[in-house]
Amino acid sequence: MIAELILLLAGHPSALFLESGKLDPAFEELLHPGEQQSLEYLSRIAGRYRTLKSSVGTLSGTSEYLSSMMAAVRVVLSEYENLVVQTEAKVLQRDDEIVASGSFVPLASLKATFSQWDGPLAALESLINHIQRLGPTNISPGSLIDLLLERSRVGVERVSEIMADLALAVQRVWQVHLTAYVVHGALSAKDPFAKTNPHQLNARMMPNCVSPDSRESIAYVGRAIATVKAARGHRSQQQQLPRSIAVMHTKMLSKVLPQDRHVFDSVIAQIRVNVSEWLWTTVLTRKDVDDALDSLANYFLLRNGEFSVALIREIERLKLSRLTPRASSRTPGISIIREQDLSLALLRASLGTSAQYDPTLSRLRFTLPTGPVRPFIPSFNANPDLSTLSVHSTSSTVDFTTTLLGMPLELGYTLAWPLDLFLTPTDLRSYTHLFAYFSSIRHTHQRVMACWSSLSNSQRMRRRWVRLGEGGDTHDGGGRRDLLRCGWGVVREMVWFLDALWAYICLDVVEGQYQRLKASLAPSGAGGGAKKQNFLLSNPGLAGLIKTIMELCEVFVATVERWGGDVLPDLLAEGSIAGGEDGGVGRMVRERAKVVQDVNETLNNLLETFYENLSGSLSSQSALGNGDATVATTFFVAGSSHNLNTTMIGGKRKTKDVHNHLATDAEVRRGAERLLLRLDFNNGFSKAGGTSRGSEGILREGGLA
């Protein structure tokens, strides 16, 4: 029986036991219950060993990571096999440790000898079963490392050691692939570290112990090295990463594992600094940086004012020529706006401006995410219902891409070598959002200014006939005068708000931060350039208010356009003068006065809410002692300020960067405070009840009442 047990423990089948591992009933009467329990205990250990032995061969060929783990499992099982061989030798040699009185082998001795493997084999069996349930092809390298590290944190020391050894074996393979990607820019055919089109990190490869910063650095360094190596025919063909740096990085990576999080993070950060400094001094020139920053600022941030105004006008002209019912009936075959039409609008807008001879203009492109724009019937009524106009939801980012064209319109930028190393699609997406935001404000501003000009022209033409009055008789003359001045007052407040907002964006946001960034990128300039968030864009509440105010301005301007460009109806128009049983002002004058009054009240409420929210944001950040929150506004949200400055300069001037960061926060906060001062120049908001005014309040502010 002892020989049978030794063979059983070595993995061979035995006639003493059933397939389930239970003792054959034929032997139960011959054995003591204690002996039966010992035999079944040894049978369970042997069964687990057989299961693991067969699973090792099955899972070894599925992937490099599972193969390395199975190789480590074989090492563990070899220790068990050595114990079986040693036990057999002791039995044959009648060793007193196993053989009692030199004549028989107690089952309790065998049970005590192999009991140390009960827990480890059970843990390994549970691990293999879990992997098989998930599917060997479905478990990713990152999740496999996480699984092994989690199972190594147990109270049984031997089990913890085995799981730690398995995790170490898998991490060694992961370490080799990481080195190939980070040092040589190479990707394995199976389980690659990154996807090449578009070039982004493979999330399946990253275990949870790798911090987000390290993941971003791995993606950055690997993409940079791979792009440099693939740049055949460019000026950087001979500018490959020096061998000395590659060898140094290989040695650094060979000494750390992702499970040692802090050490691993520091090594990855140092590698990023080294690669960034090499790229900065070798591949990327100052001219490349300046050209990219100038191009992005001029076209996405509307720093080139003459071009931006011309572009908005070209888009308006394109809408009138393609989307109006009159244009559709005249040229039914071309009553549609495609992306190529918008590209032509870019070229037309550049004529006669400084952008006409700018080579970077060819990198701009408009895209229509929802497809070509077709003619649509306007939904405006003669007297708009402002009750449907509400502040946009504050639960998500407000979309400004539909303002220019009525449909989603996005401006893109084609990156040329070597800027594609540093500016990612996510960075360019941030610039796209900023263009939509700034162009929406500029478009609305131009529309309101055009309404102001239309009212002025209508007033001059009317003065040729009615001289000093507004026409009408003694009954409706006063009503016409009040309607005209109330309309002027509404447009004046719209122009005042948009002027203040646009001046803040141009001077405090775009120009100020642009000059600060250019100075920080100078070799002798201060380092830093922290990445900011936008209070007027990333703050959903303030962005929603601005969006609603712009929509109200659009509604009012469109209403005035349908009225013929004037708030006053013609004297000879039906319903414009008093008549019938009502007496007083005419029906048309009363209707228009009601519309103007509703717009005035809605606008005042929105402006007051905007001022209160902006003041509250500043106050809350002052209480927290943090000026870099939602009120901090810069235009380099996720792109060049972080990637081309903080990333590449690295940690050489960290102490100095902290002071520069604090100085930038203070300057940004002062800019937001200047916006509040512009809005409250005449104490209209700070005084109690200053914005709760009707038509008389507008006249009084204008010195007319």
FENSULCOR-V65910 format. One record per pair of residues at least 24 apart in sequence whose ideal C-beta (glycine too) atoms are under 7 Angstrom apart, sorted by the first residue. I is the first residue (numbers start at 0). J is the second residue. D is the distance in whole Angstrom. If there is no record, write none. Layout:
{{I | J | D} {I | J | D}}
This chain:
{{1 | 90 | 6} {1 | 104 | 5} {4 | 41 | 6} {4 | 109 | 7} {5 | 83 | 7} {5 | 86 | 7} {5 | 87 | 5} {7 | 42 | 7} {7 | 45 | 5} {8 | 41 | 6} {8 | 44 | 7} {8 | 45 | 5} {8 | 83 | 5} {8 | 113 | 7} {9 | 83 | 5} {10 | 45 | 7} {10 | 48 | 6} {10 | 49 | 5} {10 | 52 | 6} {16 | 42 | 5} {20 | 46 | 5} {34 | 106 | 5} {37 | 106 | 4} {37 | 107 | 6} {37 | 110 | 5} {38 | 106 | 7} {40 | 110 | 6} {41 | 109 | 6} {41 | 110 | 6} {41 | 113 | 6} {44 | 113 | 5} {44 | 116 | 6} {44 | 117 | 6} {44 | 120 | 6} {47 | 120 | 4} {47 | 121 | 6} {47 | 124 | 5} {48 | 76 | 7} {48 | 79 | 6} {48 | 120 | 6} {50 | 124 | 6} {51 | 76 | 6} {51 | 120 | 7} {51 | 123 | 6} {51 | 124 | 6} {51 | 127 | 6} {52 | 76 | 7} {54 | 127 | 5} {58 | 135 | 6} {61 | 135 | 4} {61 | 136 | 6} {62 | 189 | 7} {62 | 190 | 6} {63 | 172 | 5} {64 | 140 | 5} {64 | 143 | 6} {64 | 169 | 5} {64 | 172 | 5} {65 | 135 | 6} {67 | 168 | 5} {67 | 169 | 6} {67 | 171 | 7} {67 | 172 | 5} {68 | 165 | 5} {68 | 168 | 6} {68 | 169 | 5} {70 | 168 | 7} {71 | 164 | 6} {71 | 165 | 5} {71 | 168 | 4} {72 | 123 | 6} {72 | 165 | 7} {75 | 161 | 6} {79 | 116 | 6} {86 | 112 | 6} {118 | 155 | 5} {118 | 157 | 7} {118 | 158 | 6} {119 | 157 | 5} {119 | 158 | 6} {119 | 161 | 6} {122 | 158 | 5} {126 | 150 | 6} {139 | 203 | 4} {139 | 204 | 7} {140 | 173 | 6} {140 | 190 | 6} {140 | 203 | 7} {140 | 204 | 5} {141 | 203 | 6} {141 | 204 | 5} {141 | 205 | 5} {141 | 206 | 4} {143 | 169 | 6} {144 | 169 | 6} {144 | 170 | 6} {144 | 173 | 7} {144 | 206 | 4} {144 | 257 | 7} {145 | 206 | 5} {145 | 207 | 5} {148 | 208 | 7} {148 | 258 | 6} {166 | 258 | 7} {170 | 256 | 5} {170 | 257 | 6} {170 | 258 | 7} {174 | 252 | 6} {174 | 256 | 7} {177 | 252 | 6} {178 | 249 | 6} {178 | 252 | 5} {180 | 221 | 4} {181 | 217 | 6} {181 | 220 | 5} {181 | 221 | 5} {181 | 248 | 7} {181 | 252 | 7} {181 | 270 | 6} {182 | 245 | 5} {182 | 248 | 5} {182 | 249 | 5} {183 | 224 | 7} {184 | 221 | 6} {184 | 224 | 4} {184 | 225 | 3} {184 | 228 | 5} {192 | 221 | 6} {193 | 218 | 7} {193 | 221 | 6} {197 | 424 | 6} {198 | 222 | 5} {206 | 257 | 6} {208 | 257 | 5} {208 | 258 | 6} {208 | 260 | 5} {209 | 257 | 5} {210 | 260 | 7} {210 | 264 | 6} {212 | 264 | 7} {213 | 263 | 7} {213 | 264 | 5} {213 | 267 | 5} {216 | 267 | 5} {216 | 268 | 6} {216 | 271 | 4} {217 | 267 | 6} {219 | 271 | 6} {220 | 270 | 6} {220 | 271 | 5} {220 | 274 | 5} {222 | 420 | 7} {223 | 274 | 6} {223 | 278 | 6} {223 | 420 | 5} {226 | 419 | 7} {226 | 420 | 5} {227 | 282 | 7} {230 | 416 | 6} {233 | 416 | 6} {235 | 282 | 5} {235 | 417 | 7} {238 | 281 | 5} {238 | 282 | 6} {240 | 277 | 7} {244 | 273 | 6} {244 | 277 | 7} {272 | 649 | 4} {272 | 650 | 6} {275 | 646 | 5} {275 | 647 | 4} {275 | 649 | 6} {276 | 647 | 7} {276 | 649 | 6} {278 | 420 | 7} {278 | 647 | 7} {279 | 647 | 4} {282 | 417 | 5} {283 | 417 | 6} {287 | 417 | 7} {287 | 418 | 6} {288 | 520 | 6} {288 | 643 | 6} {290 | 359 | 6} {291 | 418 | 5} {291 | 639 | 7} {292 | 516 | 7} {292 | 517 | 7} {292 | 639 | 6} {294 | 359 | 4} {294 | 362 | 7} {295 | 412 | 7} {295 | 430 | 6} {296 | 509 | 7} {296 | 513 | 5} {298 | 363 | 6} {299 | 410 | 7} {299 | 430 | 4} {299 | 433 | 6} {299 | 434 | 4} {300 | 433 | 6} {300 | 437 | 6} {300 | 509 | 5} {300 | 634 | 5} {301 | 437 | 5} {301 | 438 | 7} {301 | 441 | 6} {302 | 509 | 6} {302 | 513 | 7} {303 | 353 | 6} {303 | 354 | 6} {305 | 352 | 5} {305 | 353 | 7} {306 | 348 | 6} {306 | 349 | 6} {306 | 352 | 5} {306 | 354 | 4} {307 | 438 | 7} {307 | 441 | 6} {308 | 445 | 7} {309 | 348 | 4} {309 | 352 | 6} {310 | 344 | 7} {310 | 345 | 7} {310 | 348 | 4} {311 | 403 | 7} {311 | 438 | 7} {311 | 441 | 6} {311 | 442 | 5} {311 | 445 | 6} {313 | 344 | 4} {313 | 347 | 5} {313 | 348 | 5} {314 | 344 | 6} {314 | 403 | 5} {314 | 404 | 6} {317 | 344 | 6} {318 | 404 | 7} {322 | 372 | 7} {322 | 374 | 5} {322 | 375 | 7} {324 | 374 | 7} {327 | 374 | 5} {334 | 374 | 5} {335 | 371 | 5} {335 | 372 | 7} {335 | 373 | 5} {336 | 371 | 6} {336 | 372 | 4} {337 | 371 | 5} {338 | 365 | 6} {338 | 366 | 6} {338 | 367 | 6} {341 | 365 | 4} {362 | 412 | 5} {362 | 413 | 4} {363 | 410 | 6} {363 | 412 | 6} {364 | 411 | 5} {364 | 413 | 7} {365 | 408 | 6} {365 | 410 | 6} {366 | 409 | 5} {366 | 411 | 6} {367 | 406 | 7} {367 | 407 | 7} {367 | 408 | 6} {368 | 407 | 5} {368 | 409 | 6} {369 | 406 | 6} {369 | 407 | 5} {372 | 404 | 6} {372 | 406 | 5} {379 | 557 | 6} {379 | 561 | 7} {381 | 561 | 7} {382 | 590 | 6} {382 | 594 | 5} {383 | 554 | 5} {383 | 558 | 6} {383 | 594 | 7} {385 | 597 | 5} {385 | 598 | 7} {385 | 601 | 5} {388 | 547 | 7} {388 | 550 | 6} {388 | 551 | 6} {388 | 554 | 7} {388 | 601 | 7} {390 | 543 | 5} {390 | 544 | 6} {390 | 547 | 5} {391 | 543 | 4} {391 | 546 | 5} {391 | 547 | 6} {392 | 543 | 7} {393 | 539 | 4} {393 | 540 | 5} {393 | 543 | 6} {394 | 539 | 7} {395 | 539 | 7} {396 | 539 | 6} {397 | 539 | 6} {397 | 542 | 4} {397 | 543 | 5} {397 | 546 | 5} {399 | 435 | 4} {399 | 436 | 5} {399 | 439 | 4} {399 | 546 | 7} {400 | 435 | 4} {402 | 439 | 4} {402 | 442 | 6} {403 | 438 | 6} {403 | 442 | 6} {410 | 434 | 5} {421 | 642 | 4} {421 | 643 | 6} {422 | 638 | 6} {422 | 639 | 7} {422 | 642 | 7} {425 | 637 | 6} {426 | 637 | 5} {426 | 638 | 4} {426 | 642 | 7} {429 | 636 | 4} {429 | 637 | 4} {429 | 638 | 6} {430 | 638 | 6} {433 | 634 | 6} {433 | 636 | 7} {436 | 536 | 5} {437 | 504 | 6} {439 | 549 | 6} {440 | 497 | 7} {440 | 500 | 6} {440 | 501 | 6} {440 | 504 | 7} {440 | 549 | 7} {441 | 501 | 7} {443 | 497 | 6} {443 | 549 | 4} {443 | 552 | 5} {443 | 553 | 6} {444 | 497 | 4} {444 | 501 | 6} {446 | 552 | 7} {446 | 553 | 7} {446 | 556 | 5} {447 | 490 | 7} {447 | 493 | 5} {447 | 494 | 6} {447 | 497 | 6} {447 | 552 | 5} {447 | 556 | 6} {448 | 494 | 7} {450 | 490 | 6} {450 | 556 | 5} {450 | 559 | 5} {451 | 490 | 5} {451 | 494 | 6} {453 | 559 | 7} {453 | 564 | 4} {454 | 486 | 7} {454 | 487 | 7} {454 | 490 | 6} {454 | 565 | 6} {454 | 566 | 7} {457 | 564 | 6} {457 | 565 | 4} {469 | 567 | 6} {470 | 570 | 5} {471 | 570 | 7} {471 | 576 | 6} {472 | 577 | 7} {474 | 577 | 4} {474 | 582 | 6} {474 | 583 | 6} {475 | 576 | 6} {475 | 577 | 4} {475 | 583 | 7} {475 | 584 | 4} {475 | 585 | 6} {475 | 588 | 6} {478 | 583 | 7} {478 | 584 | 3} {478 | 588 | 5} {478 | 592 | 7} {479 | 567 | 6} {479 | 584 | 7} {479 | 588 | 6} {481 | 694 | 6} {482 | 566 | 6} {482 | 567 | 6} {482 | 588 | 6} {482 | 591 | 6} {482 | 592 | 5} {482 | 595 | 7} {483 | 566 | 6} {483 | 567 | 5} {484 | 698 | 6} {484 | 703 | 6} {485 | 595 | 5} {485 | 596 | 7} {485 | 599 | 7} {485 | 694 | 5} {485 | 697 | 6} {486 | 566 | 3} {486 | 595 | 5} {488 | 697 | 3} {488 | 701 | 6} {489 | 555 | 7} {489 | 595 | 6} {489 | 598 | 6} {489 | 599 | 5} {489 | 602 | 7} {492 | 602 | 6} {493 | 552 | 5} {493 | 602 | 7} {496 | 548 | 7} {496 | 606 | 6} {499 | 674 | 7} {499 | 677 | 4} {499 | 678 | 6} {502 | 677 | 7} {503 | 670 | 7} {503 | 673 | 7} {503 | 674 | 4} {503 | 677 | 7} {507 | 670 | 3} {507 | 673 | 6} {508 | 632 | 5} {508 | 633 | 7} {508 | 634 | 6} {508 | 670 | 7} {509 | 634 | 6} {511 | 670 | 7} {512 | 633 | 4} {512 | 634 | 6} {512 | 635 | 7} {515 | 663 | 7} {516 | 635 | 6} {516 | 640 | 6} {519 | 644 | 6} {520 | 643 | 7} {520 | 644 | 6} {525 | 655 | 7} {525 | 659 | 5} {526 | 648 | 5} {526 | 652 | 4} {526 | 655 | 6} {526 | 656 | 5} {526 | 659 | 7} {527 | 656 | 4} {527 | 659 | 3} {527 | 660 | 5} {527 | 663 | 7} {528 | 640 | 4} {528 | 644 | 4} {528 | 645 | 6} {529 | 660 | 5} {529 | 663 | 6} {530 | 637 | 7} {530 | 640 | 6} {530 | 641 | 4} {531 | 627 | 7} {531 | 631 | 5} {531 | 632 | 7} {531 | 633 | 4} {531 | 636 | 7} {531 | 667 | 7} {532 | 629 | 6} {532 | 631 | 6} {532 | 636 | 7} {533 | 632 | 5} {533 | 636 | 6} {534 | 616 | 6} {534 | 629 | 4} {534 | 630 | 4} {534 | 631 | 7} {534 | 632 | 6} {534 | 671 | 7} {535 | 632 | 6} {537 | 629 | 6} {538 | 616 | 7} {538 | 629 | 4} {540 | 612 | 6} {541 | 609 | 7} {541 | 612 | 6} {541 | 613 | 6} {544 | 605 | 6} {544 | 608 | 6} {544 | 609 | 5} {544 | 612 | 7} {547 | 605 | 6} {548 | 605 | 5} {551 | 598 | 7} {551 | 601 | 6} {551 | 602 | 6} {551 | 605 | 7} {555 | 598 | 5} {558 | 594 | 6} {562 | 591 | 7} {566 | 591 | 6} {566 | 595 | 6} {596 | 693 | 7} {596 | 694 | 6} {599 | 694 | 7} {599 | 697 | 7} {603 | 690 | 5} {603 | 692 | 7} {606 | 690 | 6} {607 | 684 | 6} {607 | 690 | 4} {610 | 678 | 6} {610 | 679 | 7} {610 | 684 | 4} {613 | 675 | 6} {614 | 675 | 6} {617 | 671 | 6} {617 | 672 | 7} {626 | 664 | 4} {626 | 665 | 6} {626 | 667 | 7} {626 | 668 | 4} {627 | 664 | 5} {630 | 668 | 7} {630 | 671 | 5} {631 | 664 | 6} {631 | 667 | 5} {632 | 667 | 6} {632 | 670 | 7} {632 | 671 | 7} {633 | 667 | 7}}
